């Protein structure tokens, strides 16, 4: 039986429409280690003796640094973009020197967002997370520590900048000596330990 051109076009159109309905929106964004917040210039405290508090600058996003003014325009732009994306599930902002105040604002944004579950790039159903080499500081690690209890499926985490360290929930022994993990590493270890029972 011959197939008409009209039938072929209907078939192509129907399949094209099906393809368009299966296109997914952006759900995951890795913007780690991009220096979204950066020091601009020495602040006013320099040369004022020992009263360092005079040079502090703090704005409504909580950028506060006693040595430099901090440009957080990149962080604010990112926050505005995340607000308008209703399908975003994970964003990795680790290693951007964002600071506690700005990270706190991003956490508030995440809690109010309908789909966003992580600022560290870890979906709730993820079983592994590799956060090594991202320049994680103590503020980033604190955000991760806040998120870890919601990551029930997470069994393995890798972190550290100078030497990557991997912890697993089924570990019977962990030798982390000499790994130069710093404060951020200690925070991650402390947050992951309850999973190792």
C-alpha positions in Angstrom: 0.0 0.0 0.0 1.5 3.3 -1.0 2.0 6.0 1.7 1.0 9.5 0.8 3.3 12.5 1.2 0.6 13.9 3.6 0.8 10.8 5.8 4.6 11.1 5.9 4.5 14.8 6.9 2.0 14.0 9.7 4.3 11.2 10.9 7.3 13.5 10.9 5.4 16.3 12.5 4.0 14.0 15.3 7.5 12.6 16.0 9.0 16.1 15.9 6.4 17.3 18.5 7.2 14.3 20.6 10.9 15.1 20.5 10.2 18.7 21.5 8.2 17.6 24.6 11.0 15.5 25.8 13.6 18.2 25.7 14.7 18.9 29.3 15.5 22.2 30.9 18.7 22.9 32.8 18.6 21.0 36.1 22.3 20.9 37.0 24.8 23.7 37.0 28.5 23.3 38.1 29.9 26.8 38.5 32.5 25.7 41.1 36.0 27.3 41.5 35.3 30.4 39.3 36.0 33.2 41.8 32.4 34.5 41.7 33.3 36.8 44.7 36.6 38.6 44.6 38.6 41.1 46.5 38.8 44.5 44.7 41.1 46.7 46.6 42.5 47.3 50.1 39.9 48.7 52.3 39.9 51.8 54.4 41.4 50.2 57.5 44.9 50.1 56.1 47.2 52.4 57.9 44.8 53.1 60.7 46.8 51.4 63.4 45.4 48.4 65.2 41.7 49.1 65.1 40.9 46.8 62.2 37.1 47.0 62.8 37.0 50.5 61.3 37.7 49.1 57.8 34.9 46.5 57.8 32.4 46.8 54.9 29.2 44.9 55.1 26.2 45.0 52.8 22.8 43.3 52.7 24.4 40.2 51.3 26.8 40.0 54.2 30.0 40.6 52.3 32.4 41.5 55.1 36.1 41.5 54.9 38.5 43.5 57.0 41.2 43.8 54.3 39.4 44.2 51.0 36.2 45.3 49.5 34.4 42.3 48.1 32.7 42.3 44.7 29.8 40.0 44.9 28.0 41.0 41.7 28.7 37.6 40.2 27.0 35.9 43.2 24.0 38.2 43.0 23.7 37.6 39.2 23.8 33.8 39.8 21.1 34.1 42.5 18.9 36.0 40.2 19.4 33.4 37.5 18.6 30.5 39.8 15.4 32.2 41.0 14.1 32.4 37.5 14.9 28.8 36.6 12.1 26.6 38.0 13.7 23.3 37.1 17.2 23.7 38.7 17.9 20.8 41.0 21.6 21.2 41.9 24.1 24.0 41.7 27.8 23.6 42.7 29.1 26.9 44.0 32.1 25.5 46.0 35.4 27.2 45.7 34.2 30.7 44.8 35.3 32.5 48.0 31.6 33.5 48.4 31.7 33.8 52.2 29.4 32.9 54.9 26.9 35.8 54.5 26.4 35.2 50.8 26.2 31.4 51.2 23.6 31.9 53.8 21.5 34.0 51.4 22.0 31.3 48.7 20.8 28.7 51.3 17.6 30.8 51.9 17.1 31.0 48.1 17.5 27.2 47.9 15.0 26.6 50.6 12.4 28.8 48.9 13.1 27.3 45.4 10.6 24.7 44.3 13.2 22.2 42.9 16.7 23.2 44.1 18.2 20.7 46.6 21.9 21.4 46.7 24.5 24.2 46.5 27.2 21.6 46.4 26.1 19.8 43.3 24.8 16.7 45.0 21.4 15.4 44.1 19.4 13.8 46.9 19.5 10.4 45.2 23.3 10.5 44.4 25.4 7.7 45.8 28.8 9.3 45.2 30.1 12.9 45.3 33.5 14.1 44.1 34.3 17.5 45.5 38.1 17.3 45.3 40.2 20.0 43.7 37.4 22.7 43.9 39.1 25.0 46.4 36.5 24.3 49.2 36.9 26.6 52.2 35.4 26.3 55.6 32.3 28.3 54.6 31.7 25.9 51.7 32.2 22.9 53.9 29.6 24.3 56.4 27.1 24.4 53.6 27.9 20.8 52.6 27.6 19.8 56.3 24.1 21.3 56.4 23.1 19.4 53.2 24.6 15.9 54.1 21.7 14.8 56.3 19.3 15.1 53.4 21.6 13.0 51.2 20.4 9.6 52.4 21.7 7.7 49.4 25.2 9.2 49.6 27.7 6.4 50.3 31.0 7.8 49.1 32.4 11.3 49.2 35.8 12.5 47.9 37.2 15.9 48.9 40.5 17.8 49.5 42.6 20.0 47.4 46.2 19.0 47.8 45.4 15.3 48.2 42.0 13.8 47.5 40.5 11.8 50.3 37.7 9.4 49.9 35.3 8.3 52.7 32.8 5.6 52.4 29.9 4.7 54.7 31.1 1.1 55.0 34.7 2.0 56.1 36.0 0.2 59.1 39.1 2.4 59.2 40.1 5.8 57.9 43.7 7.1 57.8 43.5 10.8 56.9 46.9 11.6 58.4 49.1 14.1 56.5 46.4 14.9 53.9 46.5 18.7 54.6 42.7 18.8 54.7 42.5 22.0 56.8 39.4 23.4 58.5 37.2 22.5 55.5 38.3 18.9 55.5 37.7 18.6 59.2 34.2 20.0 58.8 33.5 17.5 55.9 34.8 14.6 58.0 32.7 15.5 61.0 29.6 15.9 58.8 30.1 12.5 57.1 31.0 10.5 60.2 27.3 9.9 61.2 26.9 8.0 57.9 29.7 5.7 58.8 27.9 3.6 61.4 
